Amino acid sequence: MFGPSWIEWAGVITGLLGIWLTVRVHILCWMANIISSLIYIYVFYHSRLYADGFLQIIFIVLSIWAWINWDKSPKGLPILTRRITRRELTWGFMISAMASVLIGYILKTFTNDSLPFSDGICFVTSVWATYLTAYFVVENWIIWIGTNIFYILIYIQKELYPTSFFYAILGVLAVIGFIKWNKASVKIQFHE
């Protein structure tokens, strides 16, 4: 068991900063998220949560892509958020379900991942939510809320208590993000 350490706490602090900045629609959220992901690659590797570790690599790539996408937005002006379409929601759930089973199977068959199917589900929904965040889709926060609840249970089971605390706060921030983005489902203020 990996257990709490200053490295895990550094991931928590930078991750909280990243999500707080995301809720505020501040472009530096992506830099903080990248730093947190780099730290969590180490934490999850040592906890045998390989999909979570690989997810951090995906997060880094998606964060760079989202940073570029957000950087193209007009500085200091309101950004249009949008609602998810029924078609996007249907395809998102179908693809997520199939990909979760596939990744869970791969982890169970080819690794010693301690929670392969749970790890796979959270991996897939996290990628989907990050993709929706990059495109200012309000419902990204709902997916994050559900995923964070599942993650809290995983991290408590793995005795990663600072990380489970982190994900509880992420859940609260996701609720705040949803309320803020939903209220302003036409416009939100973009910050540099």
N, C-alpha and C positions, 0 to 999 in steps of 0.2 A: 504494500500500500504506500502511496506517495505521501499523503498527509499534508497538512498546512505548512507553508514555508513562505519566506519573503518573496520568492519567485511567483508563487501563486497569488499572493497579495498584490504584487506589482501588476499582474494580469487583470486582477479585479479593479484596481484603481484606474488603469488606463482604459479598460473596457467601459467602466461607468462614465468616464469623461467622454468617450466616443459616443455612447448612446445619449447622454445628456445633450451633447452638441448636435446629434441627429434630430432629436426632438425639437431643438431650436432652429433646425435647418441651417446649421453653420457648416461650411465646407471643410473645416478642419476636423470634423468628426471622422473623416476617412483616414486621416493620419493617425489619430488616436486608436482607431479600430485596427489598423495595420500593426501598430506596436503591440497592442493587446494580443492579437492573433499570433505574432511571433513568439511571445512569451508562452501562450497556451499550447503551441506545438510541443514544447518541452514538457509541460505539465501533463498533457493527455498521453503522450508517448509513455511516460513513466507510470501512468495509471492504466495502461492497456486499453485505452479507448481510442482505437486507431482511426475510426471514421471521424471522431471529433478532432483528432490531430490533423487528418487530411482535410477536414472541413476548414481548418484555420488557413491552410494553403489556398483553398478555394476562396475563402473570405478575403485574403490578401489580394488575389487576382480581381475579384469582384469589387473590392474597395478601390483599387486603382482605376478600374473601368468606371465605377460610379463617380469617383472624384473627377475624372475627365468629363463625364456626362453632366455633373452638377456645375463644373467650371464653365461649360458652354452656356449656362443660364445667365440672364442679365443680372449683373451685380447690383445688390441693394434694392432690387425691384421684387414685387410679389411674384411667386411661382405658382403656377396652376397645379393643383393636385387633381386627381381624378379617381373615380370609383372603378372597381374591377368589373369587367363585363361578365355576363353569365357564361359566355363561351370560355373566357380565360379561367374562370373559376372551375368549370367542369373539366377542362383539359388539365388544369393545375392539379386537381385532386386525383384524376386518373393517372397522370404521369407520376405523381408523388407516391401513390399506392404501389404501382408497379416497380418503380425505382427503389422504394424502401424494402420491398421483399427481395429484390435482386441483390441489393447491397448487403442486406442482412444475411442472405445465403452465402455470398462471397466471403463476408467476414467470418461466418461460422465455419465454412469449409476450409479456408486458406490461412486463417490467422488464429491467434489465441485471444482474440478480443473477448473481454469479460462479459459484455452485454451486446452481442452482435445485432440483433434485430432492433433493440431500443436505440442503439447507436446509429443504425441505418435510417430509422424513421426520423430522428432528430437531424441527421445530416441533410436529408432531402428537404424537409420543411424549412430548414434554415437557409438553404440555397434559394428556395422559392421566395421566401420572405425578403431576403437581401435583394434579389432581382426586382421585386415589386417596389422596394424602398428606393432603388436607383431611378425608377420611373415615377416616383411621387404618387404611388397608388395607396390610397388611404387604408385599405384592408391588410396591408403588410403587417400592421400592428396587431390585428386579430390573430394572424398566423403566428406572430412572435409570442403572443400571450399563451396560446396553447402549447407551443414548443417549449417555452420557458418553464411552464408547469411540469412538463415531462422531464426536462433537464434537471429540475430541482430534485425530483425523485431519484434520478440516476446518480447525481452527485452526492446525495445523502447516503445512498447505498454504497458508493465508492469511498466514503469518508472524506470527500473533498468539501469540507464544510465552508471554507471561504468562498469557494466557487458556487456552492448551493445558495449561500447568502447573496452573492453577486447576481445569480439568476433570479432570485426573489425580487431584488431591486430592479433588475431588467424587466420583470413582469409588471411592476408598478409603473416604470417609465414607459412601457409599451401601452399601458392603459392611458397614461397622460398623453402620449404621442397620438393615440387614436382619437382621443377627445379633441386635442388641438387641431389635428389635420382634418378631422371630420367636421368640426365647427367651421373651419376655413376651407371647406371642400372645393371652393372656387379659387381662393388665393391664400398663400402663406408667405410670410416675409422671409426672404433669403438673406443670409448673413455671410460675409466674407470672414 
